[in-house]
Amino acid sequence: MAACMDATRCVPTGDVSLDLVKIEDNEAGSTVVDVHQVVRDLSGNILKGQIVQHVYSFRDGLIERMDIRKPATEPTHESSN
């Protein structure tokens, strides 16, 4: 992760990690990927942890568009006890 002053000067501001939670196709034909996103500062402190969705739209077998959004509801995590 970086803060950019312009197209050539960026300063590192932290780290983002993504963990896959779920993948499914929606009624519009897009693929919706739920991920757990954790943002840390340069010292490793967690700044934010949340579930976000990456929504992929396809045309002719290629990714045409990718959007990032908050899910309408938080996904439930089933335990395997």
C-alpha positions as YAML, in Angstrom:
chain: A
units: angstrom
residues:
- id: 1
  name: MET
  ca: [0.00, 0.00, 0.00]
- id: 2
  name: ALA
  ca: [1.33, 3.44, -0.85]
- id: 3
  name: ALA
  ca: [0.40, 7.08, -0.84]
- id: 4
  name: CYS
  ca: [1.29, 8.67, -4.17]
- id: 5
  name: MET
  ca: [2.14, 12.32, -4.60]
- id: 6
  name: ASP
  ca: [2.07, 11.92, -8.39]
- id: 7
  name: ALA
  ca: [2.63, 9.16, -10.97]
- id: 8
  name: THR
  ca: [6.32, 8.78, -10.09]
- id: 9
  name: ARG
  ca: [6.57, 9.37, -6.31]
- id: 10
  name: CYS
  ca: [4.97, 6.90, -3.90]
- id: 11
  name: VAL
  ca: [5.65, 6.41, -0.19]
- id: 12
  name: PRO
  ca: [4.87, 3.06, 1.49]
- id: 13
  name: THR
  ca: [2.11, 3.50, 4.08]
- id: 14
  name: GLY
  ca: [1.34, -0.07, 5.13]
- id: 15
  name: ASP
  ca: [0.39, -3.58, 4.10]
- id: 16
  name: VAL
  ca: [-2.88, -5.15, 2.94]
- id: 17
  name: SER
  ca: [-3.58, -8.87, 3.15]
- id: 18
  name: LEU
  ca: [-6.59, -10.69, 1.68]
- id: 19
  name: ASP
  ca: [-7.93, -14.10, 2.68]
- id: 20
  name: LEU
  ca: [-10.52, -15.85, 0.53]
- id: 21
  name: VAL
  ca: [-13.84, -16.46, 2.30]
- id: 22
  name: LYS
  ca: [-16.30, -17.46, -0.46]
- id: 23
  name: ILE
  ca: [-16.79, -17.46, -4.25]
- id: 24
  name: GLU
  ca: [-20.17, -17.58, -5.99]
- id: 25
  name: ASP
  ca: [-21.89, -16.44, -9.17]
- id: 26
  name: ASN
  ca: [-24.75, -13.94, -8.88]
- id: 27
  name: GLU
  ca: [-27.97, -13.64, -10.90]
- id: 28
  name: ALA
  ca: [-26.38, -11.05, -13.22]
- id: 29
  name: GLY
  ca: [-23.68, -13.54, -14.29]
- id: 30
  name: SER
  ca: [-20.87, -11.88, -12.33]
- id: 31
  name: THR
  ca: [-18.55, -13.73, -9.97]
- id: 32
  name: VAL
  ca: [-18.62, -12.41, -6.39]
- id: 33
  name: VAL
  ca: [-15.59, -13.13, -4.19]
- id: 34
  name: ASP
  ca: [-15.84, -12.43, -0.45]
- id: 35
  name: VAL
  ca: [-12.44, -11.70, 1.10]
- id: 36
  name: HIS
  ca: [-11.29, -10.80, 4.60]
- id: 37
  name: GLN
  ca: [-9.13, -7.69, 4.17]
- id: 38
  name: VAL
  ca: [-6.66, -6.64, 6.87]
- id: 39
  name: VAL
  ca: [-4.80, -3.32, 6.60]
- id: 40
  name: ARG
  ca: [-1.66, -2.83, 8.73]
- id: 41
  name: ASP
  ca: [0.60, 0.18, 9.20]
- id: 42
  name: LEU
  ca: [4.37, -0.03, 8.64]
- id: 43
  name: SER
  ca: [4.84, -1.22, 12.25]
- id: 44
  name: GLY
  ca: [2.44, -4.14, 11.71]
- id: 45
  name: ASN
  ca: [-0.41, -2.69, 13.76]
- id: 46
  name: ILE
  ca: [-3.87, -3.53, 12.41]
- id: 47
  name: LEU
  ca: [-5.61, -0.40, 11.16]
- id: 48
  name: LYS
  ca: [-8.71, -2.11, 9.77]
- id: 49
  name: GLY
  ca: [-10.11, -5.60, 9.29]
- id: 50
  name: GLN
  ca: [-13.26, -6.17, 7.27]
- id: 51
  name: ILE
  ca: [-15.04, -8.37, 4.74]
- id: 52
  name: VAL
  ca: [-15.17, -6.87, 1.25]
- id: 53
  name: GLN
  ca: [-16.44, -8.25, -2.05]
- id: 54
  name: HIS
  ca: [-14.58, -8.30, -5.34]
- id: 55
  name: VAL
  ca: [-17.17, -8.48, -8.14]
- id: 56
  name: TYR
  ca: [-15.90, -9.64, -11.54]
- id: 57
  name: SER
  ca: [-17.86, -9.07, -14.77]
- id: 58
  name: PHE
  ca: [-16.84, -10.98, -17.89]
- id: 59
  name: ARG
  ca: [-17.12, -10.45, -21.64]
- id: 60
  name: ASP
  ca: [-15.94, -12.96, -24.24]
- id: 61
  name: GLY
  ca: [-14.27, -15.04, -21.51]
- id: 62
  name: LEU
  ca: [-12.16, -12.13, -20.21]
- id: 63
  name: ILE
  ca: [-12.54, -9.94, -17.13]
- id: 64
  name: GLU
  ca: [-14.24, -6.77, -18.33]
- id: 65
  name: ARG
  ca: [-14.60, -5.06, -14.95]
- id: 66
  name: MET
  ca: [-13.73, -5.58, -11.29]
- id: 67
  name: ASP
  ca: [-15.49, -3.67, -8.51]
- id: 68
  name: ILE
  ca: [-14.84, -3.66, -4.77]
- id: 69
  name: ARG
  ca: [-17.82, -3.20, -2.47]
- id: 70
  name: LYS
  ca: [-19.03, -3.84, 1.05]
- id: 71
  name: PRO
  ca: [-21.31, -6.89, 1.29]
- id: 72
  name: ALA
  ca: [-25.01, -6.31, 1.94]
- id: 73
  name: THR
  ca: [-24.70, -8.62, 4.96]
- id: 74
  name: GLU
  ca: [-21.67, -10.12, 6.69]
- id: 75
  name: PRO
  ca: [-21.10, -13.74, 5.64]
- id: 76
  name: THR
  ca: [-21.52, -16.37, 8.32]
- id: 77
  name: HIS
  ca: [-18.64, -18.67, 9.19]
- id: 78
  name: GLU
  ca: [-19.65, -22.25, 9.95]
- id: 79
  name: SER
  ca: [-17.47, -24.15, 12.36]
- id: 80
  name: SER
  ca: [-16.42, -27.73, 11.64]
- id: 81
  name: ASN
  ca: [-16.75, -29.02, 15.23]
...
